Amino acid sequence: MSQPLDARAVAGRFQFRGEVSALEPHGNGHINDTYLVTCRVPGASVRYVLQHINRNVFRDPSAVMQNIERVTAHLAAQLAGEPDRARRALGLIPTRDGRNWYEDENGETWRAYQYIENARSYEAVTSTEQAIQAARAFGRFQHQLANLPPPRLREPIPDFHHTPKRFAALQKAVAADVKNRARLAQSEIEFCLAREPIADVLLKANLPERITHNDTKFNNVLLDDATGESICVIDLDTVMPGVALFDFGDMVRTTTSPADEDEQDLSKVTMQFPMFEALVRGYVEAAGQFLTAPELQFLAFSGKLITYELGMRFLADYIAGDTYFKIHREGHNLDRARTQFKLIESIESQEEKMNRLVESIA
């Protein structure tokens, strides 16, 4: 029988400097368990991030970690000679036996990173400058990985951004209706059904394969406390081959609205056009050197598609009984889905204007 996870005991398996003096939950991610570890060293302290990988989501944690090993090493090499480079890419902390992750006696996988001081992530963007910084960060991330040598990265979650399969999964969840919840989400289900034709647009566009982050929420960029500059992209679990616009679309989803991802007051949810313009300018500035004309053509559309995709995922998870995303209240995933769908409506009302802007910049 498996024993409860003991994060403090696991912390002792990594090459942390000094003695662990504090360990506490950190952040509010939906998937993994994350802890902030503080260690005492003579006259000071040093901090680390310790994470337990959720193997219900990532069925092959070794694939996740092999990708992260390669990506973090490549980013470090790309940053060689740059000032403050230790803060500009995540650095894995090895275990005491020299590996880059630890598997405990229950078969659970853990990893640790150096904590990046004097920088933080934010749940919601508050200025166009922050939006520009986030877009630059993810555009730079893609650009720095464009020359990653073979072999091809692994796919920890196959078909992660395969929107037609997400649509099919929603249909399956509705048909099974194991928790008798479909009746509580009829309008949301109908919303998704009405937009099925957009699901395969990017797949049919034959866009080039890139190395993408695949979870470009605004809170996955650290901004420097003093300057506000984007310092580092975090949460690399879903880095894998993909389409560049999946990343840009998720930036639109998470950065253009002033509301939280699970906002219950839908009147607060709107696609702020100045934020979208900031994203386009920052992203094209950082990634435009390698983007093709078809990729630029679908920049505006990608925001609607990825918002639709994640909304379906939240809705399917709610109907299926909340088995994927962590929830903190009854109906949490349904609230998340409703927020996505309200954002889609706002995007649709401005889509022509968004396309004209992209044409003028790109």
C-alpha positions in Angstrom: 0.0 0.0 0.0 1.4 3.4 -1.0 2.4 5.8 1.8 1.5 9.5 1.8 3.9 11.7 -0.1 6.6 13.1 2.2 8.0 16.2 0.5 10.5 17.0 3.3 12.0 13.6 3.0 12.2 13.9 -0.7 13.9 17.3 -0.4 16.8 15.5 1.3 17.4 13.5 -1.9 18.5 16.6 -3.8 21.8 18.5 -3.8 20.4 21.5 -1.9 22.9 23.8 -0.2 22.6 23.8 3.6 19.9 22.3 5.8 16.2 22.5 5.0 14.7 25.0 7.4 11.2 25.4 5.8 9.0 23.7 3.3 5.6 25.1 2.2 3.2 24.8 -0.6 3.9 27.2 -3.4 1.9 28.6 -6.3 -1.6 27.6 -7.5 -1.0 25.3 -10.4 -3.8 23.0 -11.5 -1.7 19.9 -12.0 1.5 19.3 -10.0 2.3 19.6 -6.3 4.8 22.5 -5.8 6.8 23.4 -2.7 9.1 26.3 -1.8 12.1 24.9 0.1 14.3 27.2 2.2 17.7 26.0 3.3 20.0 27.6 5.8 23.6 28.3 4.9 26.1 30.3 7.0 24.8 33.9 7.3 22.0 33.5 4.8 19.4 31.2 3.2 18.9 29.8 -0.3 15.6 28.8 -1.8 14.5 26.0 -4.2 11.3 24.9 -5.9 10.5 21.2 -5.3 7.8 19.6 -7.5 5.9 16.3 -7.6 4.8 15.4 -11.1 1.2 14.3 -11.4 1.4 11.0 -13.1 -2.4 10.9 -13.6 -1.8 13.7 -16.1 1.7 12.9 -17.2 1.6 9.1 -17.6 5.3 9.0 -18.6 7.2 11.3 -16.2 10.5 10.3 -17.6 9.5 11.7 -21.0 8.6 15.0 -19.4 12.0 15.1 -17.6 14.0 14.0 -20.6 12.5 16.9 -22.5 13.2 19.4 -19.7 16.8 18.2 -19.4 17.4 18.9 -23.0 15.5 22.2 -23.1 17.0 23.7 -20.0 20.6 22.7 -21.1 20.0 24.2 -24.5 18.6 27.4 -23.1 21.5 27.8 -20.8 23.9 27.4 -23.7 22.0 30.0 -25.7 22.3 32.4 -22.8 26.1 31.9 -22.3 27.7 35.3 -21.9 24.5 37.2 -21.2 24.3 39.1 -17.9 22.1 37.7 -15.2 21.9 34.4 -17.3 21.3 32.3 -14.2 17.9 34.0 -13.7 16.9 33.8 -17.4 16.3 30.0 -17.7 15.2 27.3 -15.2 18.1 25.3 -13.8 17.5 21.7 -12.6 19.0 20.7 -9.3 20.5 17.2 -9.4 19.8 14.5 -6.9 22.4 13.2 -4.6 23.1 10.4 -7.0 23.6 12.8 -9.9 20.3 12.4 -11.7 18.0 15.3 -12.7 14.9 13.8 -11.1 14.1 11.5 -8.2 11.7 8.5 -8.1 10.5 7.7 -4.7 9.6 4.3 -3.3 6.0 4.7 -4.5 7.1 5.3 -8.0 6.3 9.0 -7.8 8.6 11.4 -9.7 10.1 14.6 -8.2 12.3 17.4 -9.5 13.8 20.5 -8.2 14.8 23.9 -9.6 16.8 26.8 -8.3 14.3 29.4 -7.1 14.6 32.7 -9.1 14.8 35.5 -6.6 13.5 39.0 -7.1 11.0 38.1 -9.7 7.4 36.9 -9.7 4.5 35.7 -11.7 1.1 37.3 -11.8 -2.3 35.8 -12.3 -3.6 38.6 -14.5 -2.0 41.2 -16.6 -2.4 44.8 -15.5 -0.7 46.8 -18.2 0.1 46.7 -21.9 3.8 46.7 -20.9 3.3 43.5 -19.0 1.6 42.0 -22.1 4.5 43.0 -24.3 7.0 41.5 -21.9 5.1 38.2 -21.7 4.8 38.0 -25.5 8.6 38.7 -25.9 9.4 36.0 -23.4 7.4 33.3 -25.1 8.5 34.5 -28.6 12.1 34.4 -27.4 11.6 31.0 -25.9 10.5 29.6 -29.2 13.3 31.4 -31.1 16.0 30.1 -28.7 14.7 26.5 -29.2 14.4 26.7 -32.9 17.9 25.3 -33.3 17.6 22.5 -30.7 19.6 19.6 -32.2 17.9 16.2 -33.0 16.3 14.0 -31.9 12.8 15.3 -31.9 11.4 16.0 -28.4 9.0 13.5 -27.0 5.3 14.2 -26.6 4.4 13.8 -22.9 0.7 14.3 -23.8 0.1 13.2 -27.4 -2.3 15.4 -29.4 -2.3 18.0 -26.6 -3.6 20.7 -28.9 -5.6 18.5 -31.2 -8.8 20.5 -31.0 -11.0 18.0 -32.9 -10.0 15.3 -30.4 -10.8 17.6 -27.6 -14.2 18.1 -29.2 -14.7 14.4 -29.4 -13.7 14.0 -25.8 -16.3 16.5 -24.8 -18.9 14.6 -26.8 -17.9 11.3 -25.1 -18.1 12.9 -21.6 -21.6 14.3 -22.4 -22.8 10.9 -23.7 -21.5 9.1 -20.6 -22.6 11.8 -18.2 -21.3 9.8 -15.3 -22.2 12.4 -12.7 -25.5 13.5 -14.2 -24.1 17.0 -14.8 -24.8 17.5 -18.5 -28.2 18.9 -17.6 -26.5 21.7 -15.7 -24.4 22.7 -18.6 -26.7 22.5 -21.6 -26.1 26.1 -22.9 -22.3 25.5 -22.6 -22.5 22.3 -24.5 -24.6 23.9 -27.2 -22.1 26.8 -27.4 -19.3 24.2 -28.2 -21.4 22.3 -30.7 -22.2 25.5 -32.7 -18.4 26.2 -33.1 -17.3 22.7 -34.2 -16.3 24.0 -37.7 -13.4 26.0 -36.3 -11.8 23.0 -34.5 -9.6 21.8 -37.4 -8.7 25.1 -39.1 -5.1 25.2 -37.9 -4.6 21.5 -38.4 -5.6 21.9 -42.1 -3.3 24.9 -42.5 -0.2 22.8 -42.7 1.8 25.1 -40.5 5.5 24.2 -39.7 6.3 22.2 -36.6 8.1 24.2 -33.9 9.2 23.5 -30.4 6.5 25.1 -28.3 5.7 25.7 -24.6 2.0 24.7 -24.9 0.9 26.4 -21.7 1.6 30.1 -22.2 -0.5 31.5 -19.4 0.6 34.9 -18.2 1.5 33.4 -14.9 4.2 31.2 -16.6 6.4 34.2 -17.1 8.5 35.7 -14.3 8.8 39.4 -14.3 11.7 41.2 -12.6 10.5 42.9 -9.4 12.6 46.0 -10.1 12.3 46.6 -13.8 9.2 44.6 -14.8 11.2 42.9 -17.6 10.3 39.3 -18.5 13.1 37.2 -16.9 12.2 33.6 -17.4 9.6 31.2 -18.8 8.6 28.5 -16.3 6.4 25.4 -16.2 8.1 23.3 -18.9 6.1 20.1 -18.5 4.3 20.4 -21.9 7.3 21.6 -24.0 7.2 19.5 -27.1 6.8 19.7 -30.8 3.8 21.8 -31.8 2.5 24.8 -33.8 3.8 28.2 -32.8 0.3 29.6 -32.9 -0.8 27.3 -30.1 1.4 29.3 -27.8 0.3 32.7 -29.2 -3.3 31.7 -28.9 -3.0 30.7 -25.3 -1.3 34.1 -24.6 -4.4 35.8 -26.1 -6.6 33.6 -23.9 -4.8 34.3 -20.6 -3.5 37.8 -21.1 -6.1 39.9 -22.9 -8.9 39.6 -20.3 -8.7 41.4 -16.9 -10.6 38.6 -15.3 -9.2 35.5 -13.6 -9.5 32.2 -15.5 -12.3 31.1 -13.1 -14.1 34.4 -12.8 -17.7 33.9 -11.8 -18.8 37.5 -12.7 -18.8 37.2 -16.4 -19.3 40.9 -16.9 -15.6 41.3 -16.1 -14.5 39.0 -18.9 -13.5 40.8 -22.1 -10.8 40.7 -24.8 -9.1 44.1 -24.3 -7.9 45.2 -27.7 -4.9 47.2 -26.4 -3.6 44.0 -24.7 -4.0 42.1 -27.9 -2.0 44.7 -29.8 0.7 44.5 -27.1 0.9 40.8 -27.5 1.2 41.0 -31.3 3.9 43.6 -31.1 6.0 41.8 -28.5 5.6 38.3 -30.1 6.4 39.4 -33.6 9.4 41.4 -32.3 10.8 38.3 -30.7 9.7 35.5 -33.0 9.0 37.2 -36.3 12.4 36.2 -37.7 11.3 32.6 -38.2 7.5 32.9 -38.5 6.1 32.1 -42.0 3.3 34.1 -43.7 0.7 31.5 -42.9 1.6 31.5 -39.3 1.2 35.3 -39.2 -2.1 35.0 -41.1 -3.7 33.0 -38.3 -2.3 34.9 -35.3 -5.7 36.5 -34.4 -7.7 33.3 -35.1 -5.4 31.3 -32.8 -6.7 33.1 -29.7 -10.3 32.1 -30.4 -9.3 28.5 -31.2 -7.2 27.9 -28.1 -9.8 29.5 -25.8 -12.4 27.2 -27.4 -10.2 24.2 -26.9 -9.5 24.9 -23.2 -13.1 25.8 -22.6 -14.1 22.4 -23.9 -11.5 20.7 -21.7 -12.8 22.4 -18.6 -16.4 21.6 -19.6 -15.6 17.9 -20.3 -13.7 17.6 -17.0 -16.7 19.1 -15.1 -19.1 16.7 -16.8 -16.8 13.7 -16.2 -16.4 14.5 -12.4 -13.4 16.7 -12.2 -10.7 14.1 -12.8 -8.0 16.2 -14.5 -7.9 19.8 -13.2 -7.6 20.6 -9.5 -10.8 22.2 -8.2 -11.3 24.3 -5.1 -15.1 24.6 -5.1 -18.2 22.9 -6.4 -18.6 23.7 -10.1 -15.1 25.2 -10.4 -14.5 23.6 -13.8 -17.9 24.8 -15.1 -17.0 28.3 -14.0 -13.7 28.0 -15.8 -15.5 26.9 -19.0 -18.0 29.7 -18.8 -15.2 32.3 -18.5 -13.6 30.9 -21.7 -16.8 31.0 -23.7 -17.5 34.6 -22.7 -14.0 35.5 -23.8 -14.7 33.8 -27.2 -17.7 36.0 -27.7 -15.6 39.1 -27.0 -13.0 37.9 -29.5 -15.6 37.2 -32.1 -17.0 40.7 -31.8 -13.5 42.2 -32.5 -12.0 39.6 -34.9 -12.0 41.7 -38.0 -10.2 44.5 -36.2 -7.7 42.0 -34.8 -6.9 40.7 -38.2 -6.4 44.2 -39.6 -3.9 45.0 -36.8 -1.9 41.8 -37.5 -1.7 42.8 -41.2 -0.4 46.3 -40.3 2.3 44.9 -37.9 3.4 41.7 -39.5 
